[in-house]
Amino acid sequence: MSLVRYVTEPLVSENPITVQILGLCSALAVSRSMEPALIMAVSVISVLVFSNLMVSLLRHVLPNSIRLILEVTLIASAVIVVDETLKAYAPGISEVLSVFVGLIITNCIILGRAEAFALRHGPLESVADALGNGFGYAIILIGVAAIRELLGAGTLFDHPVLPLVEAGGWFRTNHMMLYAPSAFFLIGFLIWAIRSLLPRQAEVREYPPVRAGYRETSS
């Protein structure tokens, strides 16, 4: 597979959120507005690229017995750097994201790509895979944040976009969009829409549907 496909496939056809159902916690928690969602997306991409690259470079010398411990240590080191950088240069955003930056360590996308891909591929392929999955995560996170902020506050990046009723305009905000359950439903509708357009993404039935009027009898 070419490097371009490693980057492009996770955007839609193998998206980590809509297809693999990973990284939902931060997608639900920090997608209230665009700014924290964008910072979280950049943070996850940075950690993902670093962890994939390091695991790929060290894949031949990582002891199998403590492989997961070392991978988590590499991820945690990158997260600490990201967290300290945010505290130094964007303290306001750091307070908004608070514990969620630390929870990047437990983001299934990052450890999953290290285990499933970086351990078996070279550095270039691993970086391309990290960028693809990171951008796939970012597209969903920022898209959901844009809808929630626009409908919930009439703004984007805290700048007025829609004329509010309170200011003599026509748009009445929906404050439900500012609560986490709205992100849950938005992601659910997004998964349904994508799988309707791309039926191959739907899971195969584990059991055949029961026919009407059929009743299983015991032997």
C-alpha positions in Angstrom: 0.0 0.0 0.0 1.3 3.5 -0.9 2.0 6.2 1.7 -0.8 8.2 0.2 -3.3 5.4 0.9 -2.1 5.1 4.5 -3.0 8.8 4.9 -6.3 8.9 3.0 -8.0 5.7 4.0 -8.5 6.6 7.7 -10.2 9.8 6.7 -13.5 8.1 5.7 -13.3 4.4 4.7 -11.3 3.4 7.9 -12.1 6.4 10.1 -11.1 5.6 13.7 -14.3 7.1 15.2 -17.0 6.2 12.7 -15.7 2.8 11.6 -13.5 1.5 14.5 -15.6 3.4 17.2 -12.4 4.5 19.0 -11.6 7.8 20.7 -15.2 8.5 21.6 -14.6 9.9 25.1 -12.7 13.0 23.9 -15.1 13.4 21.0 -18.0 13.6 23.4 -16.2 15.7 26.0 -14.2 18.4 24.2 -16.4 19.0 21.1 -18.5 21.7 22.8 -16.7 24.5 20.8 -14.1 24.7 18.0 -11.1 26.0 19.8 -10.6 23.2 22.4 -11.6 20.6 19.8 -8.9 21.9 17.4 -6.2 21.9 20.2 -7.2 18.4 21.2 -7.0 17.2 17.6 -3.5 18.7 17.2 -2.4 17.2 20.5 -3.7 13.7 19.5 -2.0 13.9 16.1 1.3 15.0 17.7 1.2 12.1 20.2 0.1 9.6 17.6 2.9 10.6 15.2 5.5 10.4 18.0 4.3 7.1 19.4 4.0 5.4 16.0 7.5 6.6 14.9 9.2 5.6 18.2 7.5 2.2 18.3 8.4 1.6 14.7 12.1 2.5 15.2 12.3 0.3 18.3 10.1 -2.6 17.1 13.0 -5.0 16.7 14.4 -4.4 20.2 11.2 -4.1 22.3 11.1 -7.1 24.7 7.8 -8.8 24.1 7.2 -9.4 27.8 7.1 -5.6 28.6 6.2 -4.3 25.2 2.9 -2.7 26.3 4.5 -1.1 29.3 7.1 0.5 27.1 4.6 1.7 24.5 2.4 3.3 27.2 5.6 5.0 28.6 6.4 6.4 25.2 2.8 7.7 24.8 2.8 9.1 28.4 6.1 11.0 27.7 4.6 12.6 24.6 1.4 13.5 26.5 3.4 15.2 29.3 5.3 17.3 26.8 2.0 18.3 25.1 0.4 19.1 28.4 3.3 21.2 29.6 3.4 23.1 26.3 -0.3 23.9 26.6 0.2 25.1 30.1 3.0 27.4 29.0 1.6 28.8 25.8 -2.2 28.4 26.1 -3.1 28.3 29.8 -6.8 29.1 29.1 -7.2 26.2 26.7 -5.2 24.0 29.1 -7.8 24.7 31.8 -10.7 24.0 29.5 -9.2 20.6 28.4 -7.9 19.9 31.9 -8.0 16.2 32.5 -8.8 15.3 28.9 -5.2 16.0 27.8 -3.9 13.5 30.3 -6.5 10.9 29.1 -4.8 10.9 25.7 -2.6 8.3 27.2 -5.6 5.9 27.3 -6.9 6.9 23.9 -7.5 3.6 22.1 -6.5 5.0 18.7 -2.9 5.7 19.8 -2.1 2.4 21.5 -4.1 0.6 18.9 -2.1 2.0 16.0 1.1 1.3 17.8 0.2 -2.3 18.4 -1.6 -3.0 15.1 0.6 -1.0 12.7 3.8 0.5 14.0 5.1 -2.8 15.3 5.0 -4.3 11.8 5.9 -1.4 9.6 8.8 1.0 8.9 9.0 4.6 10.2 7.7 6.2 7.0 4.6 4.0 6.8 4.0 4.4 10.5 4.1 8.2 10.4 1.8 8.1 7.4 -0.6 5.9 9.3 -0.4 8.1 12.3 -1.2 11.2 10.2 -4.1 9.5 8.5 -5.7 8.3 11.7 -5.0 11.6 13.4 -6.6 13.6 10.6 -9.5 11.1 10.5 -10.1 11.7 14.2 -9.7 15.5 13.8 -12.3 15.7 11.0 -15.0 14.1 13.1 -14.0 16.0 16.3 -13.9 19.4 14.7 -17.0 18.7 12.6 -19.0 17.8 15.6 -17.6 20.8 17.5 -18.6 23.1 14.6 -22.2 21.9 14.6 -22.5 22.1 18.4 -21.0 25.6 18.8 -22.9 27.0 15.8 -26.3 25.6 16.9 -25.7 26.0 20.6 -24.2 29.5 20.7 -24.4 30.9 17.2 -20.6 31.3 17.1 -17.5 29.7 15.6 -14.2 30.1 17.5 -16.3 32.3 19.8 -16.9 34.8 17.0 -20.6 35.6 16.2 -21.8 33.9 13.0 -25.6 33.7 13.3 -27.6 36.8 14.4 -29.1 35.9 17.8 -32.7 36.8 18.8 -31.3 38.5 21.9 -29.4 40.9 19.6 -32.4 41.5 17.3 -31.6 38.7 14.9 -33.5 35.6 13.9 -31.5 32.7 15.3 -32.5 31.2 18.7 -29.8 29.0 20.3 -30.3 25.4 21.2 -28.6 25.0 24.6 -29.0 21.2 24.4 -26.2 21.3 21.8 -23.8 22.4 24.5 -24.2 19.2 26.5 -22.3 16.0 25.9 -25.4 13.9 24.9 -25.8 16.0 21.8 -22.3 14.9 20.7 -23.3 11.3 21.2 -26.4 11.7 19.0 -24.5 13.7 16.4 -21.8 11.0 16.1 -24.5 8.3 16.0 -26.3 10.1 13.1 -23.0 10.6 11.4 -22.1 6.9 11.6 -25.6 6.0 10.3 -25.3 8.4 7.4 -21.8 7.2 6.4 -22.7 3.6 6.6 -25.9 4.2 4.6 -23.7 5.8 1.8 -21.0 3.1 2.2 -22.8 -0.1 3.0 -19.5 -2.0 3.1 -18.7 -0.4 6.5 -21.7 -2.0 8.2 -20.9 -5.0 10.3 -21.8 -8.5 9.0 -24.6 -10.1 11.0 -23.3 -12.6 13.5 -26.6 -14.5 13.3 -29.2 -14.7 10.6 -32.4 -12.9 11.2 -35.3 -15.0 12.7 -38.1 -15.6 10.2 -41.6 -14.5 11.2 -43.6 -17.3 12.6 -40.5 -19.5 13.3 -40.1 -20.9 16.7 -37.1 -22.9 17.8 -38.1 -26.3 19.3 -35.9 -28.2 21.7 -34.7 -31.6 20.6 
